[in-house]
Amino acid sequence: MSLYSCSRVWLHIVWATLERCPFLDKPAAAKLSAWLHDCAKQKKIYMKINFVNPDHVYALVDLPTNLCVEDMMQLFKGGSSHWVNDQSLVAGRFGWGRGSGVFSVSESGVPDVCAYIANQEEHHRKRNFAEELKLFVERYGLEWRKDKE
């Protein structure tokens, strides 16, 4: 009998542009969304869904056993900012802000999180990103603090 590692660790991740500036128009967002899926696939990270907003990204991923959260976020944020700049998708220099939100999701919660991510445009008609992130922080019992970027 062979031994192997297996896991299912669903993570709802979010990160924002530098100073939360709305750099990404719809065509740029669509290209970045595709790039994120391709990057994840190449790194053997299963990305079930993502949505790129003008000033932030939401994604649902299954964290593989060979990566820690910090390394995965560096792959997505570092790689994508480099790619956006190489492709000249935005005017000027593009960058992501410091930090990210990473929230665990149960297997039974995956459909709800997928629906939430898929319906980002509707959610943002009701509240902005900062209000939404604050709700996540409170829902998970974390302390809300606004870091300077």
N, C-alpha and C positions, 0 to 999 in steps of 0.2 A: 504494500500500500504506500503510495507516495504522499508526501506532505506538501501542502501548498498554502498560500495565503489567499484569502478572499474576503471581500468586504462589500458593503453597500452603505455609503455615508453620503446621504443627500445634503447638499449645502445650497442655501439661497444666498447668493452673493450680490453685493452692490458696491459700486465705486463711482466717484464723481470726477468731473473735469476740474482742472485747476481753477480755484476760486468760484467753482460752479458756474462758469461762463457757458452759455448755450452755443458752443462751437459747431455742433454737428447738425447740419440740415438733413432732411430726409434721404437724399441720395448718398451722402457721406455715411449716415447711420446705417443704411442698408448694406453698404460695402463693408463697413466695420463689423456688422453682425455676421456676415458671411465669413470674414477673416477670423473672427473669434471661434466660430464653429470649426473652421479648417485647422486653426492652431490647436484647439482642444483635441481634435481627432488625431492630429500628428503626434501630440504628446500623450496619447492614450488616456485622455480625460473624457469621460462621457458627459457632453453638454446636452441636456435634454431640450433646453430652450434658452434664448436670451432675447432681450429687447434693448436696443440702443436709443435712448432719449437724447435730446439736444445737449443735456448737461450731466447725464449719468447713465449707467448700465445696470441692468438686472440680469441675472442668469441663474439657472438651476443646474448644478453639476453633481456628479458622483465622484467624490475624491478618491483617487486610486491609492493603494497601500504604499506606493513608493514615493509619494509626495506629501509634504506638510502644507498647510493652508498658506503660509507665507510664500513658499516657493511657487505654488500654483498662482497666487495673485501676482507675483513678480512676472511670471510667464505672460499672463493676460495683460497686465498694465504696461509693463516695460516693452513687451513685444508689440503691442498694439499702438502705443504712442510712437514708437520708432517707425512702424509701418505707415501710420497716418501722415507723419511728416515726410517720409520718402515718397508717398503717393501725392503729396500736396493736396490732401482732401479738404483742408481748411486754410483760410488766409492766416498767415503768420505762423508762429511756432505753437504746436499743440502739446499739451501735457495733461496728465491726470493729477488730481489733488492727492495729498497724503492720506493714507489709511484706506480702510474699506469696512464694510459691514459683512459679516459672515454669520449666518443663522442656520442651525440644524433643522432638518425637516424629516418627519417620520414618513415611512413608506405610504401610509394612509393619507398623508398631507400633500403628496406629490401632485395629484390632480388639481387641488385648490391653488397651489403655488404656480403651476403652469398656467391656469386661468388668470391668475393675478398678473403674471408677467405678460401674457398675451394681450391683456386689456389695459396696458399702461396709458395709452392716450386717454381713455375714459377716466382712469383714476386721477390723472393730472388735470382734468377739468374741474375736479372737486377740491384738490389740495396740491400744493407744490411739493417738490422733492424734500425740502427741509422739514416740512410738517409730516410728510410720510415717514421719513427716516426716524424722526422723534417718536412716532407711534411704534415703530419696530423696536426701538431701544426700550421703550416703556413696556411693551408686550413681553419682551424677554427678560424683564426685571433688571435691566442694566441702568447705569447712571448716565444721564444725558450730559454731555459736555461738548462745547463747541471749541475745537482746536483751531488755532490760527494757522492759516496755510501759507 
